[in-house]
Amino acid sequence: MTKRWLKKHGVTAEVEFSWGATEVKAPELVDAIVELTETGSSLKANNLRIVDTLVTSFPQLIANKAAWTDPWKRRKIDTWRDAQRRSGCRRKGRSEDERAAQETR
C-alpha cells in the first residue's frame, strides 16, 4: 500500500517495515513514516504531522462459530466488546440488524 501511494505521487523512496515505536525513528533514522494511528497523539508528541491518509479502517471483532456457541467464550467475547464500547470505540459498518442476522448463521 505504501509503495503504491509513493509511486502514485511520484515519490522515490526506500520502504522498510518497522517493528513498533515507528514515530520515534523520525527524524534521526528516517525522513518520513507510514503509521496506523487512532488519534495521532503519539505523532504530535514526537513533533510529527499527518501529511495524508492512505486508508481509513474499521477494526472488527470476529469469532468462529465454535467460540460463539461456547457459553464461557461467548461471555469473554461479550465482555471485551462491551469494554471497547464503554471506552469510546464505536462500531461502524453493519447495522445492529445485519449483525443479529449474522449471529444466527
N, C-alpha and C positions, 0 to 999 in steps of 0.2 A: 504494500500500500504506500509506504513512504517513498520507495523508488519511483512508483508511478506518479505520485504527486510531484516529485522533483523533476522528472522528465517532462511532465505536462507544463511546468512552469520554467523550463529551460535552465534548471539548476544542475550543475555538475558537482557531485559530492560523493564522498565515501560514506557508506552506511554500515554501521556495526550495531549488533544487539547489545543492550546494556542490562546487566543483572541488578536492578534496583538502584535507588538513590541517584537516578539519572540527572536530576536537576542540580545536584552539587558538582557535577562534572563540567558544567559550563561556568565560566569561560576558560578555566585552567586547561582542560583537556580537549574540548570541542568548541566549535563555533555556534552550533545550534543543536537542539534535541527535538525528538518527537516523543511525546509523553501522554499517557492516558491520565486524565485529571478529572476530578469531580468538581472541585471548587476553584482550583488554581491557586489556593493559598500557599502551598509549598513553592510554587513557581514564583509568586510575588515575594515570598520570604527570601528567595535566592536572587532577587533583582532581575527576574526574567519576565517576559511578557508574551502573551499568546499572539502570534502573528496571523495564524489561520487555523481553521478547524478542518481536519482531514475527514473525520467521520463522527457522527453522533450515535451512541449506542445505548441500549436499554437492557441491562442485565436481567436475566430471567432465572428463577429457581425452577429446576426441572427434577422430578422424581420418577423413578421407574415404577411400574405397576406393582411389583412385589413390595417395595418400600411404602408405597402409598396405601396398600391394603393392610400392612402390618401396623397394629394399633400403637405400639411403642414408637416405631419410626415415624408414623404419621404425627404423633404428639410432638416429637422433636422437630419435624419439618414445620408444623404449625407454629410452634414456639419461636423458632428462628424467624419465620416470615413475619409474625406479629411484632417481634422486636425490631425488625427492619422498618416496618411501617411506623412504629412509635418513634423511631429515631429520625423520621423525616423522609425516608426513602419513599418515593411514590411510584406506583406501578403504572407504566404507560404501555399502550398497545391494546391487547384484547380486553373486551368489556367483562364485567362480572358474569354475565350470561354466557359468553363464549368460554370462559374458564370453567364454569359449572358444567357446561356440556362436555368439555374435555375430560373433566374428572370422572364422568360416568362411563367413559370409554374403556 
